[in-house]
Amino acid sequence: MKNAVTFDVEDYFHVAAFADQVDKSQWESFPSRVAANTNTILEMLAKRGSLGTFFVLGWVAQKLPALVRSIADAGHEVACHSLDHRKVFEMAPAEFREDTRQAKQAIEDACGRPVRGYRAPSFSITSASLWALEVLVELGFEYDSSIFPVEHLSYGIPHAPRFPFLIRTASGSLVEFPLTTVQFGQLRSPLSGGAYIRLLPYWYIRWGFRYLNHHENQAFCFYLHPWELDPEQPRIKASLTARLRHYLGLRGAQSKLSRLLRDFDFQQMGAIVKECKSSLAEAPIQSLAQLGRA
C-alpha cells in the first residue's frame, strides 16, 4: 500500500513554539538552514526511490524559489503551508483568504506548477475555523491535510473521521486527509509525525503504521519538518516547555525517517487522494462542526 510521506518546509525560527520569542520582523536576521535540511531529505527520498509531498511556507518560496523548483524537479508534489505560519483560527476569513492566495501564488511562481494541497500551520483548522475549508475550495485547492482527529490543547477535532473523506461546502467539495492516529477502544493516539515520531520508539511507530496498512486497510500520513533532521541548529532562548517541544528527539529523527523509507512504500499525497476520491464518503461541513463539539 502506498502511504503519504510529507514535509512542512519551514525554518527552525518559524515554528509556533517560538512565536513569543521570535517576531516575523526578525526572521531574516537568523541564519537559514531550511535549504540544506530539505536537500538532505531530497537525497534520502532519491536513495529509496520514494515520492513525497512538500507543504512549503510561502515565505520560503519567496526567499528561496530555487529550492522549491528543485523539489518539483525531483518529481515531488509541492503544496501550500500558508504564507507566514499564522494559525488559521487567529485570522479573520478575509485575512486567511489573502494569506493563502499570496502563499499559493508564491509557491506556484517558484515551482511553475499548480498547487492543489494545503496544510495549516499547527493543524489550526479546527471546529472554530472550518470556514477556512470553503475558502480553500474557492481558491482552487483540491485537498487539505490540516485536521488532526485528536483531543489536544491547541488543535484537533476529536471525533472527526480518522481516514480520508470528502467535505462538502457551499462552494464545492474537497478531500480531507487527516493526520494519522491509532485507535485503542475509545482512545485515539496520534502517530502521524513531528514530535510524536521523534519521541516514540521506532518499534511502536512501525507497528502502528503496519496495523493501519494491513488490518485497517488504510494509508497513513507521515510528516516531518526539515529542522527536525538538524540537531545542530542554532538554539533559541525560550521557555522550558517550548524548548522541550522543539529540541527533544532531534538526534534520532533522521534515522527513523530512513527506516520508514525502507520499511514502507510512499507516494505523493495528491496521487493517493486522486486514486481514492471516487470511493470516499462525503460529509457536509456542518456535521463536521458538530463532531468537533461532541
C-alpha positions as protocol buffer text, in pm:
chain_id: "A"
residue {
  index: 1
  type: MET
  ca { x: 0 y: 0 z: 0 }
}
residue {
  index: 2
  type: LYS
  ca { x: 124 y: 348 z: -86 }
}
residue {
  index: 3
  type: ASN
  ca { x: 135 y: 593 z: 203 }
}
residue {
  index: 4
  type: ALA
  ca { x: 189 y: 968 z: 215 }
}
residue {
  index: 5
  type: VAL
  ca { x: 529 y: 1097 z: 327 }
}
residue {
  index: 6
  type: THR
  ca { x: 505 y: 1472 z: 375 }
}
residue {
  index: 7
  type: PHE
  ca { x: 728 y: 1757 z: 487 }
}
residue {
  index: 8
  type: ASP
  ca { x: 629 y: 2101 z: 616 }
}
residue {
  index: 9
  type: VAL
  ca { x: 900 y: 2319 z: 465 }
}
residue {
  index: 10
  type: GLU
  ca { x: 975 y: 2590 z: 718 }
}
residue {
  index: 11
  type: ASP
  ca { x: 1284 y: 2701 z: 908 }
}
residue {
  index: 12
  type: TYR
  ca { x: 1355 y: 2648 z: 1277 }
}
residue {
  index: 13
  type: PHE
  ca { x: 1270 y: 3011 z: 1361 }
}
residue {
  index: 14
  type: HIS
  ca { x: 923 y: 2990 z: 1202 }
}
residue {
  index: 15
  type: VAL
  ca { x: 776 y: 2743 z: 1449 }
}
residue {
  index: 16
  type: ALA
  ca { x: 478 y: 2825 z: 1671 }
}
residue {
  index: 17
  type: ALA
  ca { x: 668 y: 2716 z: 1983 }
}
residue {
  index: 18
  type: PHE
  ca { x: 896 y: 3018 z: 1944 }
}
residue {
  index: 19
  type: ALA
  ca { x: 635 y: 3271 z: 1827 }
}
residue {
  index: 20
  type: ASP
  ca { x: 654 y: 3462 z: 2157 }
}
residue {
  index: 21
  type: GLN
  ca { x: 1032 y: 3495 z: 2129 }
}
residue {
  index: 22
  type: VAL
  ca { x: 1080 y: 3547 z: 1754 }
}
residue {
  index: 23
  type: ASP
  ca { x: 886 y: 3815 z: 1568 }
}
residue {
  index: 24
  type: LYS
  ca { x: 843 y: 3796 z: 1192 }
}
residue {
  index: 25
  type: SER
  ca { x: 1048 y: 4115 z: 1159 }
}
residue {
  index: 26
  type: GLN
  ca { x: 1347 y: 3920 z: 1297 }
}
residue {
  index: 27
  type: TRP
  ca { x: 1327 y: 3620 z: 1063 }
}
residue {
  index: 28
  type: GLU
  ca { x: 1584 y: 3744 z: 815 }
}
residue {
  index: 29
  type: SER
  ca { x: 1835 y: 3804 z: 1096 }
}
residue {
  index: 30
  type: PHE
  ca { x: 1856 y: 3429 z: 1166 }
}
residue {
  index: 31
  type: PRO
  ca { x: 2087 y: 3203 z: 963 }
}
residue {
  index: 32
  type: SER
  ca { x: 1861 y: 2998 z: 737 }
}
residue {
  index: 33
  type: ARG
  ca { x: 1907 y: 2621 z: 736 }
}
residue {
  index: 34
  type: VAL
  ca { x: 1593 y: 2513 z: 551 }
}
residue {
  index: 35
  type: ALA
  ca { x: 1762 y: 2463 z: 211 }
}
residue {
  index: 36
  type: ALA
  ca { x: 2038 y: 2237 z: 342 }
}
residue {
  index: 37
  type: ASN
  ca { x: 1797 y: 2033 z: 554 }
}
residue {
  index: 38
  type: THR
  ca { x: 1546 y: 1999 z: 270 }
}
residue {
  index: 39
  type: ASN
  ca { x: 1822 y: 1886 z: 37 }
}
residue {
  index: 40
  type: THR
  ca { x: 1911 y: 1615 z: 290 }
}
residue {
  index: 41
  type: ILE
  ca { x: 1550 y: 1494 z: 270 }
}
residue {
  index: 42
  type: LEU
  ca { x: 1556 y: 1501 z: -110 }
}
residue {
  index: 43
  type: GLU
  ca { x: 1871 y: 1287 z: -110 }
}
residue {
  index: 44
  type: MET
  ca { x: 1712 y: 1036 z: 127 }
}
residue {
  index: 45
  type: LEU
  ca { x: 1400 y: 1009 z: -87 }
}
residue {
  index: 46
  type: ALA
  ca { x: 1605 y: 970 z: -404 }
}
residue {
  index: 47
  type: LYS
  ca { x: 1808 y: 691 z: -248 }
}
residue {
  index: 48
  type: ARG
  ca { x: 1489 y: 494 z: -176 }
}
residue {
  index: 49
  type: GLY
  ca { x: 1304 y: 595 z: -492 }
}
residue {
  index: 50
  type: SER
  ca { x: 1022 y: 745 z: -283 }
}
residue {
  index: 51
  type: LEU
  ca { x: 798 y: 1035 z: -383 }
}
residue {
  index: 52
  type: GLY
  ca { x: 658 y: 1278 z: -128 }
}
residue {
  index: 53
  type: THR
  ca { x: 462 y: 1597 z: -78 }
}
residue {
  index: 54
  type: PHE
  ca { x: 629 y: 1916 z: 45 }
}
residue {
  index: 55
  type: PHE
  ca { x: 397 y: 2170 z: 210 }
}
residue {
  index: 56
  type: VAL
  ca { x: 601 y: 2485 z: 155 }
}
residue {
  index: 57
  type: LEU
  ca { x: 572 y: 2806 z: 352 }
}
residue {
  index: 58
  type: GLY
  ca { x: 503 y: 3096 z: 114 }
}
residue {
  index: 59
  type: TRP
  ca { x: 778 y: 3298 z: 286 }
}
residue {
  index: 60
  type: VAL
  ca { x: 1027 y: 3024 z: 198 }
}
residue {
  index: 61
  type: ALA
  ca { x: 908 y: 3022 z: -165 }
}
residue {
  index: 62
  type: GLN
  ca { x: 957 y: 3398 z: -187 }
}
residue {
  index: 63
  type: LYS
  ca { x: 1307 y: 3386 z: -40 }
}
residue {
  index: 64
  type: LEU
  ca { x: 1430 y: 3056 z: -187 }
}
residue {
  index: 65
  type: PRO
  ca { x: 1244 y: 2989 z: -514 }
}
residue {
  index: 66
  type: ALA
  ca { x: 1528 y: 2767 z: -643 }
}
residue {
  index: 67
  type: LEU
  ca { x: 1469 y: 2531 z: -350 }
}
residue {
  index: 68
  type: VAL
  ca { x: 1102 y: 2495 z: -439 }
}
residue {
  index: 69
  type: ARG
  ca { x: 1191 y: 2435 z: -803 }
}
residue {
  index: 70
  type: SER
  ca { x: 1440 y: 2163 z: -701 }
}
residue {
  index: 71
  type: ILE
  ca { x: 1167 y: 1984 z: -504 }
}
residue {
  index: 72
  type: ALA
  ca { x: 934 y: 1985 z: -805 }
}
residue {
  index: 73
  type: ASP
  ca { x: 1211 y: 1890 z: -1049 }
}
residue {
  index: 74
  type: ALA
  ca { x: 1286 y: 1582 z: -836 }
}
residue {
  index: 75
  type: GLY
  ca { x: 931 y: 1460 z: -903 }
}
residue {
  index: 76
  type: HIS
  ca { x: 776 y: 1550 z: -570 }
}
residue {
  index: 77
  type: GLU
  ca { x: 449 y: 1730 z: -514 }
}
residue {
  index: 78
  type: VAL
  ca { x: 466 y: 2090 z: -394 }
}
residue {
  index: 79
  type: ALA
  ca { x: 177 y: 2207 z: -174 }
}
residue {
  index: 80
  type: CYS
  ca { x: 96 y: 2506 z: 48 }
}
residue {
  index: 81
  type: HIS
  ca { x: 170 y: 2562 z: 419 }
}
residue {
  index: 82
  type: SER
  ca { x: 43 y: 2924 z: 445 }
}
residue {
  index: 83
  type: LEU
  ca { x: 236 y: 3246 z: 385 }
}
residue {
  index: 84
  type: ASP
  ca { x: 375 y: 3342 z: 725 }
}
residue {
  index: 85
  type: HIS
  ca { x: 289 y: 3046 z: 951 }
}
residue {
  index: 86
  type: ARG
  ca { x: -7 y: 3220 z: 1112 }
}
residue {
  index: 87
  type: LYS
  ca { x: -265 y: 2996 z: 1275 }
}
residue {
  index: 88
  type: VAL
  ca { x: -594 y: 2987 z: 1087 }
}
residue {
  index: 89
  type: PHE
  ca { x: -815 y: 3035 z: 1392 }
}
residue {
  index: 90
  type: GLU
  ca { x: -626 y: 3357 z: 1476 }
}
residue {
  index: 91
  type: MET
  ca { x: -723 y: 3515 z: 1142 }
}
residue {
  index: 92
  type: ALA
  ca { x: -1046 y: 3658 z: 1007 }
}
residue {
  index: 93
  type: PRO
  ca { x: -1175 y: 3488 z: 690 }
}
residue {
  index: 94
  type: ALA
  ca { x: -1060 y: 3778 z: 470 }
}
residue {
  index: 95
  type: GLU
  ca { x: -710 y: 3765 z: 623 }
}
residue {
  index: 96
  type: PHE
  ca { x: -692 y: 3390 z: 569 }
}
residue {
  index: 97
  type: ARG
  ca { x: -803 y: 3422 z: 210 }
}
residue {
  index: 98
  type: GLU
  ca { x: -532 y: 3679 z: 132 }
}
residue {
  index: 99
  type: ASP
  ca { x: -264 y: 3491 z: 325 }
}
residue {
  index: 100
  type: THR
  ca { x: -343 y: 3171 z: 136 }
}
residue {
  index: 101
  type: ARG
  ca { x: -379 y: 3341 z: -201 }
}
residue {
  index: 102
  type: GLN
  ca { x: -38 y: 3505 z: -169 }
}
residue {
  index: 103
  type: ALA
  ca { x: 124 y: 3183 z: -49 }
}
residue {
  index: 104
  type: LYS
  ca { x: -25 y: 2977 z: -332 }
}
residue {
  index: 105
  type: GLN
  ca { x: 87 y: 3234 z: -588 }
}
residue {
  index: 106
  type: ALA
  ca { x: 442 y: 3250 z: -450 }
}
residue {
  index: 107
  type: ILE
  ca { x: 477 y: 2873 z: -449 }
}
residue {
  index: 108
  type: GLU
  ca { x: 334 y: 2833 z: -799 }
}
residue {
  index: 109
  type: ASP
  ca { x: 564 y: 3108 z: -929 }
}
residue {
  index: 110
  type: ALA
  ca { x: 861 y: 2928 z: -776 }
}
residue {
  index: 111
  type: CYS
  ca { x: 786 y: 2575 z: -899 }
}
residue {
  index: 112
  type: GLY
  ca { x: 595 y: 2651 z: -1219 }
}
residue {
  index: 113
  type: ARG
  ca { x: 319 y: 2404 z: -1132 }
}
residue {
  index: 114
  type: PRO
  ca { x: -33 y: 2429 z: -987 }
}
residue {
  index: 115
  type: VAL
  ca { x: -65 y: 2389 z: -611 }
}
residue {
  index: 116
  type: ARG
  ca { x: -359 y: 2167 z: -513 }
}
residue {
  index: 117
  type: GLY
  ca { x: -292 y: 2073 z: -149 }
}
residue {
  index: 118
  type: TYR
  ca { x: -292 y: 2272 z: 175 }
}
residue {
  index: 119
  type: ARG
  ca { x: -185 y: 2214 z: 535 }
}
residue {
  index: 120
  type: ALA
  ca { x: -247 y: 2474 z: 804 }
}
residue {
  index: 121
  type: PRO
  ca { x: 28 y: 2573 z: 1046 }
}
residue {
  index: 122
  type: SER
  ca { x: -12 y: 2390 z: 1377 }
}
residue {
  index: 123
  type: PHE
  ca { x: -312 y: 2197 z: 1234 }
}
residue {
  index: 124
  type: SER
  ca { x: -517 y: 2509 z: 1305 }
}
residue {
  index: 125
  type: ILE
  ca { x: -828 y: 2418 z: 1104 }
}
residue {
  index: 126
  type: THR
  ca { x: -1046 y: 2322 z: 1399 }
}
residue {
  index: 127
  type: SER
  ca { x: -1417 y: 2331 z: 1473 }
}
residue {
  index: 128
  type: ALA
  ca { x: -1373 y: 2708 z: 1527 }
}
residue {
  index: 129
  type: SER
  ca { x: -1223 y: 2766 z: 1181 }
}
residue {
  index: 130
  type: LEU
  ca { x: -1398 y: 2521 z: 948 }
}
residue {
  index: 131
  type: TRP
  ca { x: -1498 y: 2821 z: 735 }
}
residue {
  index: 132
  type: ALA
  ca { x: -1142 y: 2801 z: 601 }
}
residue {
  index: 133
  type: LEU
  ca { x: -1227 y: 2486 z: 405 }
}
residue {
  index: 134
  type: GLU
  ca { x: -1474 y: 2677 z: 189 }
}
residue {
  index: 135
  type: VAL
  ca { x: -1207 y: 2940 z: 123 }
}
residue {
  index: 136
  type: LEU
  ca { x: -969 y: 2666 z: 14 }
}
residue {
  index: 137
  type: VAL
  ca { x: -1225 y: 2534 z: -235 }
}
residue {
  index: 138
  type: GLU
  ca { x: -1278 y: 2885 z: -373 }
}
residue {
  index: 139
  type: LEU
  ca { x: -901 y: 2929 z: -418 }
}
residue {
  index: 140
  type: GLY
  ca { x: -876 y: 2608 z: -622 }
}
residue {
  index: 141
  type: PHE
  ca { x: -740 y: 2361 z: -368 }
}
residue {
  index: 142
  type: GLU
  ca { x: -844 y: 2000 z: -414 }
}
residue {
  index: 143
  type: TYR
  ca { x: -743 y: 1858 z: -78 }
}
residue {
  index: 144
  type: ASP
  ca { x: -649 y: 1960 z: 274 }
}
residue {
  index: 145
  type: SER
  ca { x: -441 y: 1787 z: 541 }
}
residue {
  index: 146
  type: SER
  ca { x: -495 y: 2009 z: 844 }
}
residue {
  index: 147
  type: ILE
  ca { x: -742 y: 1823 z: 1064 }
}
residue {
  index: 148
  type: PHE
  ca { x: -597 y: 1618 z: 1347 }
}
residue {
  index: 149
  type: PRO
  ca { x: -874 y: 1390 z: 1481 }
}
residue {
  index: 150
  type: VAL
  ca { x: -748 y: 1400 z: 1841 }
}
residue {
  index: 151
  type: GLU
  ca { x: -806 y: 1589 z: 2164 }
}
residue {
  index: 152
  type: HIS
  ca { x: -530 y: 1849 z: 2209 }
}
residue {
  index: 153
  type: LEU
  ca { x: -494 y: 2180 z: 2390 }
}
residue {
  index: 154
  type: SER
  ca { x: -401 y: 2372 z: 2074 }
}
residue {
  index: 155
  type: TYR
  ca { x: -569 y: 2188 z: 1785 }
}
residue {
  index: 156
  type: GLY
  ca { x: -779 y: 1892 z: 1682 }
}
residue {
  index: 157
  type: ILE
  ca { x: -1135 y: 1783 z: 1607 }
}
residue {
  index: 158
  type: PRO
  ca { x: -1153 y: 1479 z: 1837 }
}
residue {
  index: 159
  type: HIS
  ca { x: -1441 y: 1293 z: 1670 }
}
residue {
  index: 160
  type: ALA
  ca { x: -1359 y: 1371 z: 1309 }
}
residue {
  index: 161
  type: PRO
  ca { x: -1306 y: 1074 z: 1074 }
}
residue {
  index: 162
  type: ARG
  ca { x: -963 y: 915 z: 1102 }
}
residue {
  index: 163
  type: PHE
  ca { x: -922 y: 844 z: 731 }
}
residue {
  index: 164
  type: PRO
  ca { x: -964 y: 1047 z: 408 }
}
residue {
  index: 165
  type: PHE
  ca { x: -1315 y: 1178 z: 341 }
}
residue {
  index: 166
  type: LEU
  ca { x: -1491 y: 1440 z: 130 }
}
residue {
  index: 167
  type: ILE
  ca { x: -1604 y: 1764 z: 291 }
}
residue {
  index: 168
  type: ARG
  ca { x: -1895 y: 1938 z: 124 }
}
residue {
  index: 169
  type: THR
  ca { x: -1905 y: 2318 z: 147 }
}
residue {
  index: 170
  type: ALA
  ca { x: -2133 y: 2576 z: -13 }
}
residue {
  index: 171
  type: SER
  ca { x: -1866 y: 2635 z: -278 }
}
residue {
  index: 172
  type: GLY
  ca { x: -1793 y: 2271 z: -356 }
}
residue {
  index: 173
  type: SER
  ca { x: -1612 y: 1973 z: -209 }
}
residue {
  index: 174
  type: LEU
  ca { x: -1254 y: 1890 z: -124 }
}
residue {
  index: 175
  type: VAL
  ca { x: -1084 y: 1584 z: 19 }
}
residue {
  index: 176
  type: GLU
  ca { x: -962 y: 1592 z: 377 }
}
residue {
  index: 177
  type: PHE
  ca { x: -661 y: 1367 z: 450 }
}
residue {
  index: 178
  type: PRO
  ca { x: -647 y: 1374 z: 831 }
}
residue {
  index: 179
  type: LEU
  ca { x: -330 y: 1335 z: 1030 }
}
residue {
  index: 180
  type: THR
  ca { x: -284 y: 973 z: 1132 }
}
residue {
  index: 181
  type: THR
  ca { x: -396 y: 819 z: 1460 }
}
residue {
  index: 182
  type: VAL
  ca { x: -426 y: 470 z: 1605 }
}
residue {
  index: 183
  type: GLN
  ca { x: -737 y: 369 z: 1797 }
}
residue {
  index: 184
  type: PHE
  ca { x: -736 y: 181 z: 2128 }
}
residue {
  index: 185
  type: GLY
  ca { x: -1102 y: 132 z: 2219 }
}
residue {
  index: 186
  type: GLN
  ca { x: -1233 y: 485 z: 2278 }
}
residue {
  index: 187
  type: LEU
  ca { x: -882 y: 633 z: 2290 }
}
residue {
  index: 188
  type: ARG
  ca { x: -714 y: 786 z: 1986 }
}
residue {
  index: 189
  type: SER
  ca { x: -339 y: 821 z: 1991 }
}
residue {
  index: 190
  type: PRO
  ca { x: -153 y: 1048 z: 1745 }
}
residue {
  index: 191
  type: LEU
  ca { x: 108 y: 875 z: 1530 }
}
residue {
  index: 192
  type: SER
  ca { x: 148 y: 1098 z: 1228 }
}
residue {
  index: 193
  type: GLY
  ca { x: 487 y: 1259 z: 1271 }
}
residue {
  index: 194
  type: GLY
  ca { x: 673 y: 1553 z: 1415 }
}
residue {
  index: 195
  type: ALA
  ca { x: 733 y: 1531 z: 1790 }
}
residue {
  index: 196
  type: TYR
  ca { x: 532 y: 1209 z: 1807 }
}
residue {
  index: 197
  type: ILE
  ca { x: 783 y: 1039 z: 1578 }
}
residue {
  index: 198
  type: ARG
  ca { x: 1082 y: 1199 z: 1749 }
}
residue {
  index: 199
  type: LEU
  ca { x: 975 y: 1080 z: 2095 }
}
residue {
  index: 200
  type: LEU
  ca { x: 811 y: 742 z: 2029 }
}
residue {
  index: 201
  type: PRO
  ca { x: 1023 y: 425 z: 1992 }
}
residue {
  index: 202
  type: TYR
  ca { x: 1060 y: 301 z: 1636 }
}
residue {
  index: 203
  type: TRP
  ca { x: 914 y: -44 z: 1709 }
}
residue {
  index: 204
  type: TYR
  ca { x: 586 y: 123 z: 1813 }
}
residue {
  index: 205
  type: ILE
  ca { x: 582 y: 356 z: 1511 }
}
residue {
  index: 206
  type: ARG
  ca { x: 635 y: 65 z: 1272 }
}
residue {
  index: 207
  type: TRP
  ca { x: 373 y: -149 z: 1449 }
}
residue {
  index: 208
  type: GLY
  ca { x: 115 y: 132 z: 1430 }
}
residue {
  index: 209
  type: PHE
  ca { x: 173 y: 205 z: 1063 }
}
residue {
  index: 210
  type: ARG
  ca { x: 170 y: -163 z: 972 }
}
residue {
  index: 211
  type: TYR
  ca { x: -155 y: -209 z: 1163 }
}
residue {
  index: 212
  type: LEU
  ca { x: -313 y: 72 z: 962 }
}
residue {
  index: 213
  type: ASN
  ca { x: -196 y: -78 z: 631 }
}
residue {
  index: 214
  type: HIS
  ca { x: -268 y: -445 z: 695 }
}
residue {
  index: 215
  type: HIS
  ca { x: -555 y: -454 z: 947 }
}
residue {
  index: 216
  type: GLU
  ca { x: -748 y: -135 z: 872 }
}
residue {
  index: 217
  type: ASN
  ca { x: -652 y: -135 z: 501 }
}
residue {
  index: 218
  type: GLN
  ca { x: -576 y: 237 z: 516 }
}
residue {
  index: 219
  type: ALA
  ca { x: -289 y: 454 z: 401 }
}
residue {
  index: 220
  type: PHE
  ca { x: -120 y: 663 z: 667 }
}
residue {
  index: 221
  type: CYS
  ca { x: 14 y: 1018 z: 654 }
}
residue {
  index: 222
  type: PHE
  ca { x: 364 y: 1078 z: 791 }
}
residue {
  index: 223
  type: TYR
  ca { x: 511 y: 1426 z: 833 }
}
residue {
  index: 224
  type: LEU
  ca { x: 833 y: 1591 z: 944 }
}
residue {
  index: 225
  type: HIS
  ca { x: 987 y: 1938 z: 925 }
}
residue {
  index: 226
  type: PRO
  ca { x: 1334 y: 1986 z: 772 }
}
residue {
  index: 227
  type: TRP
  ca { x: 1459 y: 2134 z: 1102 }
}
residue {
  index: 228
  type: GLU
  ca { x: 1378 y: 1803 z: 1275 }
}
residue {
  index: 229
  type: LEU
  ca { x: 1672 y: 1647 z: 1091 }
}
residue {
  index: 230
  type: ASP
  ca { x: 1908 y: 1917 z: 1219 }
}
residue {
  index: 231
  type: PRO
  ca { x: 2029 y: 1862 z: 1577 }
}
residue {
  index: 232
  type: GLU
  ca { x: 2300 y: 2128 z: 1531 }
}
residue {
  index: 233
  type: GLN
  ca { x: 2054 y: 2412 z: 1455 }
}
residue {
  index: 234
  type: PRO
  ca { x: 2102 y: 2738 z: 1648 }
}
residue {
  index: 235
  type: ARG
  ca { x: 1933 y: 2736 z: 1989 }
}
residue {
  index: 236
  type: ILE
  ca { x: 1664 y: 2993 z: 2062 }
}
residue {
  index: 237
  type: LYS
  ca { x: 1609 y: 3118 z: 2416 }
}
residue {
  index: 238
  type: ALA
  ca { x: 1256 y: 3023 z: 2511 }
}
residue {
  index: 239
  type: SER
  ca { x: 1053 y: 2866 z: 2788 }
}
residue {
  index: 240
  type: LEU
  ca { x: 1142 y: 2518 z: 2908 }
}
residue {
  index: 241
  type: THR
  ca { x: 818 y: 2384 z: 2759 }
}
residue {
  index: 242
  type: ALA
  ca { x: 892 y: 2536 z: 2417 }
}
residue {
  index: 243
  type: ARG
  ca { x: 1248 y: 2403 z: 2419 }
}
residue {
  index: 244
  type: LEU
  ca { x: 1134 y: 2054 z: 2515 }
}
residue {
  index: 245
  type: ARG
  ca { x: 872 y: 2057 z: 2236 }
}
residue {
  index: 246
  type: HIS
  ca { x: 1125 y: 2163 z: 1977 }
}
residue {
  index: 247
  type: TYR
  ca { x: 1457 y: 2000 z: 2066 }
}
residue {
  index: 248
  type: LEU
  ca { x: 1376 y: 1661 z: 2221 }
}
residue {
  index: 249
  type: GLY
  ca { x: 1447 y: 1369 z: 1989 }
}
residue {
  index: 250
  type: LEU
  ca { x: 1621 y: 1564 z: 1713 }
}
residue {
  index: 251
  type: ARG
  ca { x: 1921 y: 1330 z: 1705 }
}
residue {
  index: 252
  type: GLY
  ca { x: 1710 y: 1026 z: 1624 }
}
residue {
  index: 253
  type: ALA
  ca { x: 1474 y: 1173 z: 1366 }
}
residue {
  index: 254
  type: GLN
  ca { x: 1687 y: 1117 z: 1056 }
}
residue {
  index: 255
  type: SER
  ca { x: 1744 y: 753 z: 1146 }
}
residue {
  index: 256
  type: LYS
  ca { x: 1370 y: 698 z: 1197 }
}
residue {
  index: 257
  type: LEU
  ca { x: 1290 y: 861 z: 862 }
}
residue {
  index: 258
  type: SER
  ca { x: 1547 y: 640 z: 691 }
}
residue {
  index: 259
  type: ARG
  ca { x: 1395 y: 328 z: 845 }
}
residue {
  index: 260
  type: LEU
  ca { x: 1042 y: 432 z: 750 }
}
residue {
  index: 261
  type: LEU
  ca { x: 1151 y: 485 z: 390 }
}
residue {
  index: 262
  type: ARG
  ca { x: 1300 y: 135 z: 398 }
}
residue {
  index: 263
  type: ASP
  ca { x: 1001 y: -35 z: 564 }
}
residue {
  index: 264
  type: PHE
  ca { x: 707 y: 128 z: 379 }
}
residue {
  index: 265
  type: ASP
  ca { x: 607 y: 241 z: 31 }
}
residue {
  index: 266
  type: PHE
  ca { x: 533 y: 609 z: -23 }
}
residue {
  index: 267
  type: GLN
  ca { x: 365 y: 827 z: -283 }
}
residue {
  index: 268
  type: GLN
  ca { x: 261 y: 1190 z: -324 }
}
residue {
  index: 269
  type: MET
  ca { x: -42 y: 1274 z: -114 }
}
residue {
  index: 270
  type: GLY
  ca { x: -216 y: 1424 z: -416 }
}
residue {
  index: 271
  type: ALA
  ca { x: -179 y: 1096 z: -607 }
}
residue {
  index: 272
  type: ILE
  ca { x: -328 y: 898 z: -318 }
}
residue {
  index: 273
  type: VAL
  ca { x: -618 y: 1144 z: -296 }
}
residue {
  index: 274
  type: LYS
  ca { x: -684 y: 1115 z: -670 }
}
residue {
  index: 275
  type: GLU
  ca { x: -691 y: 735 z: -653 }
}
residue {
  index: 276
  type: CYS
  ca { x: -933 y: 712 z: -362 }
}
residue {
  index: 277
  type: LYS
  ca { x: -1154 y: 1018 z: -419 }
}
residue {
  index: 278
  type: SER
  ca { x: -1435 y: 839 z: -604 }
}
residue {
  index: 279
  type: SER
  ca { x: -1488 y: 593 z: -317 }
}
residue {
  index: 280
  type: LEU
  ca { x: -1486 y: 837 z: -26 }
}
residue {
  index: 281
  type: ALA
  ca { x: -1784 y: 915 z: 194 }
}
residue {
  index: 282
  type: GLU
  ca { x: -1894 y: 1278 z: 189 }
}
residue {
  index: 283
  type: ALA
  ca { x: -1977 y: 1487 z: 495 }
}
residue {
  index: 284
  type: PRO
  ca { x: -2125 y: 1837 z: 499 }
}
residue {
  index: 285
  type: ILE
  ca { x: -1915 y: 2092 z: 681 }
}
residue {
  index: 286
  type: GLN
  ca { x: -2195 y: 2147 z: 934 }
}
residue {
  index: 287
  type: SER
  ca { x: -2177 y: 1786 z: 1052 }
}
residue {
  index: 288
  type: LEU
  ca { x: -1802 y: 1816 z: 1096 }
}
residue {
  index: 289
  type: ALA
  ca { x: -1855 y: 2118 z: 1321 }
}
residue {
  index: 290
  type: GLN
  ca { x: -2096 y: 1913 z: 1532 }
}
residue {
  index: 291
  type: LEU
  ca { x: -1836 y: 1637 z: 1563 }
}
residue {
  index: 292
  type: GLY
  ca { x: -1588 y: 1891 z: 1688 }
}
residue {
  index: 293
  type: ARG
  ca { x: -1826 y: 1980 z: 1972 }
}
residue {
  index: 294
  type: ALA
  ca { x: -1911 y: 1619 z: 2059 }
}
